[in-house]
């Protein structure tokens, strides 16, 4: 029903406007008595086989919602009703910023993909913290953090530290985003020296806390094998908790949609194979020395299993959730049981 009716209607309109419309709709519907409970009954799969102890946390299941979907922490409690094991909010920056000019999201229907050049548009860390303080569900929350567009790379650590300190009490784990292609020069922070300095600074601050929170690094799918070996070395040196593989890509290989040349990060089915390659490379070359969260092109239960078999410990959905609908979470979890 979702693909034949709901999606066919929603896909007639601007993607960003549809995003805001569906958020408002879900928010309203979930206020109706018994709707949250009914939604859980329809979509949630509960089984001990799905539970995962990882990062010092207990995940009810391995299927999460990737960062960028609920970037302003508006619907994390509501999304918990759809059967996710964890939700990642953000990317959050110290100061609110509007992001890049619209239009900035493009559907590539023929490729079952999206291109976005959002540019870390968000309400700022203070607003997000206040929303997370009102958390009602026990869903695991990750905080994806970044730098403001106007902050030069040589001062990027300051921005990440601000977000880290302010979010610390309200999230369960952190993700350092240096891999979005939509903030100028951000990906330069993936180079070995600046990335090591950034992660070590965050980890030093983490180690001073009474109870530490896991810090993960989100990487681009466009890194070379040499750069991926550097990532392994950096993770082991700084002793951060793990890696999220992967973010969106700037590659455009094999696309057939008219809007394939739009600037921005590509997500969805075209990223699937490369994302899995990166996961497998990291898992094999590191000797599985750290956890990996796999994301990129998961549109089916088979895609999810492929990521897990390649070496991912958990997975995240974004574009597949848009194209396949909320039942995708249930299908994946049922298949894993």
C-alpha positions as CSV (number, residue, x, y, z in Angstrom):
1,X,0.0,0.0,0.0
2,X,2.8,2.4,0.8
3,X,4.6,2.1,-2.5
4,X,1.5,1.8,-4.7
5,X,-0.5,4.6,-3.0
6,X,1.2,6.7,-0.4
7,X,4.6,7.0,-2.1
8,X,3.0,7.6,-5.5
9,X,1.2,10.6,-4.1
10,X,4.0,12.0,-2.0
11,X,6.5,11.7,-4.9
12,X,4.4,14.2,-6.9
13,X,5.6,17.0,-4.6
14,X,8.9,18.7,-3.7
15,X,10.9,16.3,-1.5
16,X,11.7,18.9,1.3
17,X,8.1,20.0,1.5
18,X,7.0,16.4,1.7
19,X,9.5,15.8,4.5
20,X,8.1,18.6,6.6
21,X,4.5,17.6,5.8
22,X,5.0,14.0,6.8
23,X,6.7,15.1,10.0
24,X,3.7,17.3,10.9
25,X,1.4,14.4,10.0
26,X,3.2,11.8,12.1
27,X,3.4,14.3,15.0
28,X,-0.3,14.9,14.9
29,X,-1.3,11.2,14.4
30,X,0.8,10.0,17.3
31,X,-1.1,12.4,19.7
32,X,-4.3,10.4,19.0
33,X,-5.0,7.9,21.9
34,X,-3.9,4.4,21.2
35,X,-2.2,5.2,17.9
36,X,1.4,4.8,19.3
37,X,0.4,1.5,20.7
38,X,-1.2,0.3,17.5
39,X,1.8,1.5,15.5
40,X,4.1,-0.6,17.7
41,X,1.9,-3.6,17.3
42,X,2.0,-3.3,13.5
43,X,5.7,-2.5,13.0
44,X,7.7,-3.6,16.0
45,X,9.4,-7.0,16.1
46,X,10.5,-8.1,19.6
47,X,12.7,-11.1,19.9
48,X,15.8,-11.8,22.0
49,X,17.6,-12.9,18.9
50,X,17.6,-9.3,17.6
51,X,19.1,-7.8,20.7
52,X,22.7,-6.6,20.4
53,X,25.1,-5.6,23.2
54,X,27.5,-3.2,21.5
55,X,29.3,0.1,22.4
56,X,28.3,-0.6,26.1
57,X,24.7,-0.2,25.1
58,X,21.9,-2.8,24.7
59,X,20.1,-2.4,21.3
60,X,16.7,-4.0,21.0
61,X,17.4,-4.7,17.4
62,X,20.2,-3.7,14.9
63,X,18.1,-1.4,12.6
64,X,18.6,2.3,13.2
65,X,17.4,5.5,11.6
66,X,20.4,7.4,10.1
67,X,21.3,11.0,10.8
68,X,19.8,13.6,8.6
69,X,16.3,12.3,8.8
70,X,15.4,13.7,12.2
71,X,18.2,16.1,12.3
72,X,16.5,18.5,14.7
73,X,15.3,15.9,17.1
74,X,11.6,16.5,16.4
75,X,10.2,13.0,16.1
76,X,12.6,10.5,17.8
77,X,10.0,9.3,20.2
78,X,7.4,8.9,17.4
79,X,9.9,7.0,15.2
80,X,10.6,4.6,18.1
81,X,7.1,3.3,17.5
82,X,8.0,2.1,14.0
83,X,10.4,-0.5,15.4
84,X,13.8,1.1,15.1
85,X,16.5,-0.1,17.5
86,X,18.1,3.3,17.7
87,X,17.7,6.8,16.2
88,X,20.5,9.2,15.3
89,X,19.8,12.9,15.3
90,X,21.7,15.7,13.6
91,X,24.0,16.7,12.1
92,X,23.9,19.3,14.8
93,X,26.2,22.4,14.8
94,X,26.9,24.9,17.7
95,X,24.9,27.7,16.1
96,X,21.6,27.3,14.1
97,X,22.1,27.7,10.3
98,X,19.8,27.7,7.3
99,X,21.9,25.4,5.1
100,X,22.2,25.8,1.4
101,X,19.7,27.6,-0.9
102,X,16.7,25.6,-2.0
103,X,16.0,23.6,-4.1
104,X,18.5,21.2,-2.4
105,X,16.9,17.7,-2.4
106,X,16.4,15.8,-5.7
107,X,14.7,12.4,-6.2
108,X,16.3,10.1,-8.8
109,X,13.3,7.8,-9.1
110,X,14.8,5.6,-11.9
111,X,17.8,5.0,-9.7
112,X,15.9,4.7,-6.4
113,X,18.2,7.4,-5.0
114,X,18.4,10.9,-3.7
115,X,20.8,13.8,-4.1
116,X,20.9,16.3,-1.3
117,X,23.0,19.4,-0.7
118,X,21.3,20.5,2.5
119,X,24.4,21.9,4.1
120,X,23.9,21.0,7.8
121,X,20.7,23.0,8.1
122,X,19.6,22.7,11.8
123,X,18.2,24.5,14.7
124,X,21.5,24.6,16.7
125,X,22.7,22.5,19.5
126,X,20.9,24.3,22.3
127,X,17.5,23.8,20.8
128,X,18.2,20.1,20.1
129,X,19.4,19.6,23.7
130,X,16.2,21.0,25.1
131,X,14.1,18.6,22.8
132,X,16.1,15.6,23.8
133,X,15.7,16.4,27.5
134,X,12.0,15.7,27.0
135,X,12.6,12.2,25.7
136,X,9.7,9.8,26.7
137,X,10.8,6.6,25.0
138,X,13.8,4.5,26.0
139,X,15.1,4.4,22.4
140,X,18.8,4.7,22.1
141,X,19.8,8.1,20.7
142,X,22.9,9.0,18.8
143,X,24.1,12.6,18.4
144,X,25.7,13.4,15.0
145,X,27.9,16.5,15.4
146,X,29.5,18.9,12.9
147,X,30.9,22.4,12.4
148,X,29.2,25.6,11.3
149,X,29.8,26.6,7.7
150,X,31.5,29.9,8.7
151,X,33.9,28.1,11.1
152,X,37.3,27.6,9.4
153,X,38.8,24.1,9.5
154,X,41.6,25.3,11.8
155,X,39.0,26.0,14.4
156,X,36.7,23.1,13.7
157,X,37.7,21.3,16.9
158,X,36.1,24.1,18.9
159,X,32.7,23.5,17.2
160,X,32.8,19.8,17.7
161,X,33.8,20.2,21.3
162,X,30.9,22.6,21.9
163,X,28.4,20.1,20.5
164,X,30.0,17.2,22.5
165,X,29.8,19.0,25.8
166,X,26.3,20.3,25.4
167,X,24.9,17.0,24.1
168,X,26.7,14.7,26.5
169,X,24.0,14.3,29.0
170,X,21.2,13.7,26.5
171,X,22.6,11.3,23.9
172,X,23.8,7.7,24.2
173,X,26.6,7.9,21.7
174,X,28.3,10.4,19.4
175,X,29.1,10.5,15.7
176,X,31.7,12.8,14.3
177,X,30.7,13.9,10.8
178,X,33.6,15.0,8.7
179,X,32.3,13.3,5.5
180,X,29.4,15.4,4.2
181,X,30.1,16.8,0.8
182,X,27.8,19.8,1.4
183,X,29.9,21.9,3.7
184,X,32.9,23.6,2.0
185,X,36.2,21.9,2.8
186,X,34.7,19.7,5.5
187,X,36.0,16.5,3.9
188,X,39.6,17.9,4.3
189,X,39.2,17.0,8.0
190,X,39.3,13.4,6.9
191,X,43.0,13.7,6.3
192,X,45.1,11.8,8.8
193,X,46.6,14.6,10.8
194,X,43.6,16.8,11.4
195,X,41.3,13.9,11.9
196,X,43.6,12.3,14.5
197,X,43.8,15.7,16.3
198,X,40.0,16.1,16.3
199,X,39.2,12.6,17.5
200,X,41.9,12.6,20.1
201,X,40.7,15.9,21.5
202,X,37.1,14.6,21.8
203,X,38.3,11.3,23.3
204,X,40.5,13.1,25.8
205,X,37.4,15.1,26.9
206,X,35.4,11.9,27.0
207,X,38.0,10.2,29.2
208,X,37.6,12.9,31.8
209,X,33.9,12.2,32.2
210,X,32.7,10.1,35.1
211,X,31.0,7.8,32.5
212,X,32.2,7.8,28.9
213,X,30.0,7.8,25.8
214,X,31.0,5.9,22.7
215,X,32.4,8.2,19.9
216,X,32.1,6.9,16.3
217,X,33.5,8.4,13.1
218,X,31.3,8.6,10.0
219,X,33.3,8.3,6.8
220,X,32.7,8.9,3.1
221,X,32.4,6.0,0.6
222,X,34.8,7.9,-1.7
223,X,37.9,7.2,0.3
224,X,40.7,5.2,-1.3
225,X,42.1,1.9,0.2
226,X,45.1,3.9,1.5
227,X,42.8,6.4,3.2
228,X,40.7,3.6,4.7
229,X,43.9,2.0,6.2
230,X,44.6,5.4,7.7
231,X,41.1,5.4,9.2
232,X,41.8,2.0,10.8
233,X,45.1,3.4,12.2
234,X,43.4,6.5,13.5
235,X,40.6,4.5,15.2
236,X,43.1,2.2,16.9
237,X,45.3,5.2,17.9
238,X,42.6,7.4,19.4
239,X,40.6,4.4,20.7
240,X,37.3,5.8,19.6
241,X,34.5,3.3,19.7
242,X,34.0,2.6,16.0
243,X,33.0,3.7,12.5
244,X,29.9,4.4,10.5
245,X,30.3,3.4,6.9
246,X,29.2,5.3,4.8
247,X,28.0,8.8,4.2
248,X,26.7,10.0,0.8
249,X,28.9,9.9,-2.3
250,X,30.0,12.4,-4.8
251,X,30.3,9.7,-7.5
252,X,27.7,9.5,-10.2
253,X,28.6,6.2,-11.9
254,X,25.8,4.4,-13.7
255,X,23.0,6.8,-13.0
256,X,20.2,7.1,-15.5
257,X,17.9,9.8,-13.9
258,X,17.7,13.2,-15.5
259,X,18.9,15.0,-12.3
260,X,22.0,12.8,-11.9
261,X,24.3,15.8,-12.3
262,X,22.9,17.9,-9.5
263,X,25.6,18.9,-7.0
264,X,25.4,17.2,-3.6
265,X,25.7,13.8,-1.9
266,X,24.1,10.8,-3.5
267,X,22.3,8.2,-1.4
268,X,20.2,5.1,-2.1
269,X,20.6,2.0,-4.2
270,X,23.6,3.3,-6.2
271,X,25.7,3.6,-3.0
272,X,24.9,0.0,-1.8
273,X,27.8,-1.9,-3.3
274,X,30.5,0.7,-2.5
275,X,29.2,1.0,1.1
276,X,29.4,-2.8,1.5
277,X,32.9,-2.8,0.0
278,X,34.1,-0.3,2.5
279,X,32.5,-2.2,5.4
280,X,34.2,-5.5,4.3
281,X,37.5,-3.7,3.8
282,X,37.4,-2.2,7.3
283,X,36.3,-5.4,8.9
284,X,38.9,-7.6,7.2
285,X,41.9,-5.2,7.4
286,X,41.3,-4.3,11.0
287,X,40.7,-7.9,12.1
288,X,37.3,-6.7,13.3
289,X,39.0,-4.6,16.0
290,X,36.1,-2.1,16.3
291,X,32.4,-2.0,15.7
292,X,31.0,-0.9,12.3
293,X,27.6,0.6,11.6
294,X,26.6,0.0,8.0
295,X,24.5,2.4,6.0
296,X,24.0,3.0,2.3
297,X,21.5,1.6,-0.2
298,X,19.6,-0.7,2.2
299,X,16.2,-1.1,0.4
300,X,15.5,-4.7,1.4
301,X,16.1,-7.4,4.0
302,X,18.6,-8.9,1.7
303,X,20.5,-5.6,1.5
304,X,20.6,-5.5,5.3
305,X,21.9,-9.1,5.6
306,X,24.6,-8.3,3.0
307,X,25.9,-5.4,5.2
308,X,25.9,-7.6,8.3
309,X,27.6,-10.4,6.5
310,X,30.3,-8.0,5.3
311,X,31.1,-7.1,8.8
312,X,28.6,-4.5,10.0
313,X,27.4,-4.9,13.6
314,X,24.4,-2.6,13.2
315,X,22.7,-0.9,10.2
316,X,21.0,2.3,9.5
317,X,18.3,3.3,7.0
318,X,17.6,6.6,5.3
319,X,16.8,6.6,1.6
320,X,15.5,3.1,1.7
321,X,13.0,4.2,4.4
322,X,11.7,6.9,2.0
323,X,11.4,4.5,-1.0
324,X,10.2,1.4,0.8
325,X,8.2,2.9,3.8
326,X,8.2,2.0,7.5
327,X,7.4,-1.7,6.8
328,X,11.1,-2.0,5.7
329,X,12.2,-2.0,9.4
330,X,9.8,-4.8,10.2
331,X,10.8,-6.9,7.1
332,X,14.5,-6.6,8.0
333,X,14.0,-7.5,11.7
334,X,11.7,-10.5,10.8
335,X,14.2,-11.8,8.3
336,X,17.0,-11.6,10.9
337,X,14.9,-13.6,13.4
